[in-house]
Amino acid sequence: MSTSYIKCPKCGTENVNNDYCSNCGAIINGVLERKLERDLKNQDRRDAENAEAPSKVELFLKKGLEHPNLIIRIFFKVGYGIWFFFAVIIGGMIAAIIGAAAG
């Protein structure tokens, strides 16, 4: 394994085969620094997606599927099943058209 000498940009200490400065603890490995920044951005994006409030339609459907009245619950489940069936059929048609157009 080769020896890598890296000078810390913050304190000027010479470091041998380290990702962090032995004197001040700053990140001196550029690849590791970019990876940590990318991971932080991805975590922030996931947190923002999870923090979004559900829409009124989603709340309405969720309440309908969890309604205490059996008839209303069945109505919502049947409606959801019908919607899902047609969504799959339409998605399959779109995929078939794209596949046929692509050759």
C-alpha positions in Angstrom: 0.0 0.0 0.0 1.3 3.4 -0.9 1.9 6.2 1.7 -0.2 9.3 1.2 0.9 12.6 2.7 -1.8 15.2 2.9 -1.5 18.7 4.3 -4.5 19.9 6.3 -6.0 23.0 4.7 -7.1 24.4 8.1 -4.0 24.0 10.4 -1.2 23.0 8.0 -0.4 19.7 9.8 1.1 16.9 7.6 -0.9 13.7 7.8 0.0 10.2 6.7 -2.8 7.9 5.3 -5.6 9.6 7.3 -9.0 10.8 6.3 -9.1 13.3 9.2 -6.4 15.7 10.4 -4.6 14.3 13.4 -4.2 17.8 14.9 -7.6 19.6 14.4 -9.9 16.7 13.2 -10.9 18.4 9.9 -11.7 16.2 7.0 -8.7 16.1 4.6 -9.9 13.3 2.3 -11.8 15.0 -0.6 -13.6 11.8 -1.7 -14.8 11.2 1.9 -15.9 14.8 2.2 -18.0 14.7 -1.0 -19.5 11.4 0.1 -20.5 12.8 3.5 -22.0 15.9 1.8 -24.0 13.8 -0.7 -25.3 11.6 2.1 -26.3 14.7 4.1 -28.2 16.1 1.1 -29.9 12.7 0.5 -31.0 12.5 4.1 -32.3 16.1 4.0 -34.3 15.2 0.9 -35.8 12.1 2.5 -36.7 14.1 5.6 -38.4 16.7 3.5 -40.4 14.0 1.7 -41.5 12.4 4.9 -42.4 15.7 6.5 -44.9 16.6 3.7 -48.5 16.5 5.0 -50.8 14.2 3.1 -53.3 15.8 0.7 -57.0 16.1 1.5 -57.8 13.3 -0.9 -55.4 10.9 0.7 -56.8 11.8 4.1 -60.4 11.2 2.8 -59.5 7.8 1.4 -57.6 6.7 4.4 -60.5 7.7 6.7 -62.9 5.8 4.4 -60.8 2.6 4.5 -60.6 2.8 8.3 -64.2 3.9 8.9 -66.0 2.1 11.7 -69.1 1.5 9.6 -68.7 -1.8 7.7 -70.8 -0.7 4.7 -68.7 2.4 4.1 -65.5 0.5 4.6 -66.6 -2.1 2.0 -67.6 0.7 -0.4 -64.2 2.3 -0.2 -62.4 -1.1 -0.6 -64.4 -2.0 -3.7 -63.8 1.5 -5.1 -60.1 1.2 -4.4 -60.0 -2.3 -6.1 -61.8 -1.0 -9.2 -59.5 2.0 -9.4 -56.4 -0.2 -9.0 -57.6 -2.7 -11.7 -58.1 0.1 -14.2 -54.8 1.7 -13.3 -53.0 -1.6 -14.0 -54.8 -2.0 -17.3 -54.0 1.5 -18.5 -50.4 1.2 -17.3 -50.1 -2.1 -19.2 -51.5 -0.5 -22.4 -49.1 2.4 -22.1 -46.2 -0.1 -21.6 -47.4 -2.1 -24.6 -47.6 1.0 -26.8 -44.1 2.2 -25.8 -42.8 -1.4 -26.4 -44.3 -1.6 -29.8 -43.1 1.9 -30.8 -39.5 1.0 -29.6 -39.5 -2.1 -31.8 
